[in-house]
Each structure stands twice: as structure tokens, then as C-alpha cells.
Amino acid sequence: MTLKKNIPSLVTLLVVMVFAGLIVWWHLYTPDVELTLQLPGADNRPEGTARRADDVVIGEFFMRFVEWGDGDVHKGISTLDESWPCFRGSDYNNRVEREASINFVADFSVQWNVDTGEGHAAPAIHRGLVYLLDYDEQMSSDMLRCFDLKSGTEIWRRWYRVPLKRNHGFSRTVPAVTDLYVVTIGPQGHVMCCHPISGDLLWSIDVQKEFETQVPFWYAGQCPRIENNRLILAPAGEKTLMAGIDCATGKTVWETPNTVGIKMSHSSIMPMVLSGKKTYVYAGIGGVCGISAENADKGALLWSIDKWKASVVAPSPLQLTSTQIALTAGYGAGGALLQVTHSGGLWTATLLDQYKPSEGLACEQQTPLLYNQMVITVLPKDGGGRRNKLVAYSPAQLRLPVWESEADERFGFGPYMIINHHLLALKDDGELYIYQLEAKGMKLIKKQRVMEGIDAWGPMAYADGYLLLRDDHSLYCIKMETG
């Protein structure tokens, strides 16, 4: 009986002695093989792959896939002269308003598709060329890629090494393009300006170094804006809230001191005319602000409010009237109605209403649409019984839904836009829905499976009868016009 009782103790002692012996052997053992010092470059790793995050050379590499002269370039794209030059299009309202012979009932054909790195960045289109900021995980590189709109042929790419860890993908922003410039903002806030035809690098800025910006956890989501050959940027850094940068030189020509302490989130600057004043409106972490967009006092901080403090802001502010702005954000923030007034030389910003995601207009990722006395959105996952549905609200009463999609028509984080009185909404699994917009609602006229998509979250882009859609690993081009 005594021996049986002592067996567990003996086993424990034996295990301890074995492990103690292994530890002593590990420290005393010297291997007989000779070790060879591995010199830098001996592993044949591509140049720059091991570069540190603070040692990025923006735009250093370039490759052209199609050779052509300037005459050939302009000749080749002269018949395609429309543009979707930036986030939400040229008018920043995510709408196409021109007559086009589109048969919305018939199925659209897929013109081409290309593989991309994992991400949600969407393309811009200008004069027959497509510009996409991408990320190549194997090369640890941000890449600006230029494609032909008709064929999907990649024409050139410019890239630079920057180490990133996957965080719900990588790239998130839409380039801004004009006849002279194409500007991108990378996940870590690397701004790159190139010539849109040749791909030549013109200049670059690292906002973390230049403006002491704190890049958001899920990477930069702010899309660049070009106005009169100037980049309008909200670095929301330690000293600078917003800045105007000359696209020809990369030099800062005006800046707004960050006296209100707003930090960068994922939303973009929205141009508005409030009480007759051209204004840049920006929502970040810590508040919302309005900055003068007029030459007489450009860059002056007109107003700010810190009562809207969402932890993450992805949708951009939406102007409803000459004095009112709708604000939305995810992670429980819901929505709010902001009123901006000007009297006696003073600007005042007042939060008129604020509510939970289940109580009114809300959105987690995409920016809502304003159309014909309807504010159209996809409610977030915490939006109650209408979660992930398309819902339209009255702009006069953001708590009052006037229409909602059917129970099986739920879109997740998918994008939506308006083309000629039709609402196009993409489920985040790649199924496209077409609605006819009516006086007090919408009518579903078609749905079409475009791709077997995963996280199809990138905003849509349209020009010259071509619609561009993407999921987290591919970009698709659909031919829409029939005449």
C-alpha cells in the first residue's frame, strides 16, 4: 500500500530529473559543424523587401507593359472622354446624370477582370484609363496600376516597398486623377503624385514624417481630392489639420493649424457650400470641422464641433441642405444631424439630433446618397430589424424611413450608386441589384450574379458605359451601354 501511494511522487521526481538533465545538456553542448556568416543579399531576396516601415522610398520602382508614344496614347483614348476622377465621382455625389442607352433589364456582360492584392481600394477612371492603388503581399509593395478601360490590359505600374500586416486587407483608397496628375494615398499615408499617361513620378510625401500624422489602425482610408491643380489633404497631424499642396511641385501652399486636435480616421474631405460659403468638411477622430475653400481665406478654420466623437469614422459627411449635414459612423455610433449657421461674422455648429443605429439614418462603411428627397443607405449590422438592408429616409426627418428593401435583400458593406434614375447596389458577395428610383421609393427590376465575391466593399466607378466593381481579390469591368 505504501509503494502504491509513493508511485505518483516517484514519477514526478523522474520527470523533473529528465527535464533538468536536458536543460544542462542544452547549455553545455557545442555543435561540431562550422557556421557560415550569411552576408546581405546572399539569399537572393528582391531588392528592398526587408525595408523598414520608416525607410520607404515612395515610387522608386516602375514597369511599363505596353510601349506607346504620346501620339498613340491620345489617339487610342480619344473616343473615351468621360471621367470618374476620384472618390464619389466628379461631383462627389456618387451619381451619374446623363442620358445613355443602357438596358437595365438585360444582363450585363463582363468585359474583363484582373486579380488584385487583398484590399478594398476602388479605381478612378479618366479618358479611357483606369487607375487602381493595389498592394502586392509577396513584394511587400504599394502599387499604382494603370489599365486600359476597354480591354483591361495593364499598361504600367509604379510601386514602392512598404512592410504591412494584413488587417482586413491592405489598400482602401481611390486615386484622384486629372489630365496632368494622378495622386494616391497608401495604407500608411504615403502620398504619391505621378503623370497619368507616362507614369513618371513627380513627387511624394510621407504624412507620418511630414505632418506627424497618426495613421488609423485599419490603415488610411482618406481619398485624395484635386482642385485647381492642388491636392486637398487632411493629414490631421500634430500641427496641421488640412493642407493645400501644389500638384506641380509637391509644396504646401496653405495649411490649417490643428488647434482642435482632430485625428485622422477613414473618411474623406467633402466640398460643400454652407450658407453661401465654399467649405471643406472633414470628420475625424475627435470631431467635425469646416475649413474655408475660398481664395480670400482658404484654409481658415470656420467652425468645429467635438460632440460627434465616433471611435471609427468611415463614411464621409453628407450635405442635406444649405445649413445641414448628415453624419454616420459604425461601431454603435449611429447617426447625427449637424447644423451650421453664419451670422454676424460668426460660424456656429450645432448638433441637432443624435441617435442609435436602429433609430434612424446610419451607415458603417459606405457614404449615404441624397436623391430626390431621399437619403439612401445600407444600415449597419447593429441597425435592428433593418440591419444590412437598403433603406431610404426623408432628409427632413432622418429617423423616418420611407422605403426599405425586402427581407432577403441585405447588402452588408457593399457599395451603391445612382445611374440615370436607377440605383445600383452590390451585395458584398458579388450579386448586383438594380432598382428603379420612384417618387417615394424604389422598385427592384433585376439582380445579376457578377462574381463569386468575398468582401466586395470597394466603391463602384462608371465612365463611357463601363462599370467597375471589385471584391477583396479582383477587379471586374462590366459593359453596360447597348447603343
C-alpha angles and dihedrals in degrees: 000000000000092000092051091051092052096048095089090050092049092049091050091049091050093051091049092051092050094051092044089054092050092052092051090048092050091056097043100041118101117191117233096216119098116243119223121214109239109224122210111275095018092112091060091236113169113266114275097008093123093048116139122242091249094049101064120146101203115222096358098142130058137178130182118203099181123045117215141144125238091259091053091048095054093041091051096052102032092102091055106062104149123108142207091182103174148350110328092003134271094311094041092233100103090237136122112208111181133100112262133165097246120155100209093182098058120074115265119233123236105239096189144325134204134196118249138184117269110285149090103248112135130213133253121214128211130167096336097318128108122212121198130175106218139172125225107206096193092054094036088229142140107224133195104205125194120203136180108251096217100046107018090234111156108236103182144337134203120199147166135199117257123156114231136169119223110262108169086320127312122256118053110163138093118228122237116227138184133165089278108030145032116194129191135185114209128213092266095045099266108156116205128185119195138168106264095223106034097029090226113161111244102176144321141210131201102210092197090060100032099043104015089242121178104221113219120257093251091047130257115321100170112118118217122247125206119201123173091344092308127114112229108208135173105205089166089202133157094285108009124061099175135000143188114221126194106240091208095058109012089236121141109245099178137005140185117226112236096235091147095056098232114166129209119272129166101279125102134231112269121203113223140166107228119183088343094308123119104233140178108220119199131179117199141150106306101022153323127280142187120215126188116260094185123106095235094064105003112172096022114139105239101178144339138187130201099190091092102070108160113173091225124021117192105149115073123234114276121214113224103172138352089283107021133079129186117221125197135174140160137243094066097311094117115180144312141193116229124195122200120192136176123208133153092358092304128112120214127191116196130181103226097180141003128183146166122271091257093052104060149326109357139150134177104201118358122063113246122247128236115212134154097336093318129108106205123202145149108242117231125250090266092054095110120233091348094054114147091003126126105251131180122207134189110256087220091056116027092186092058117086113204097182140007135185122252122278093262094046101087121144110189109201093338121138130246137194141168126246118179100330092321127109116217115199125179120207111223089247092062104264114135121215124197120201129187108229112229135182095273105013147340138284123211110233102166147358125196134185104232100169141353087249135183119204095350092186105136116113117256125249129201136189137145093002095308123117119199121206132170143189126195095286108025147040120220129197118203124195108224112165118081102190 
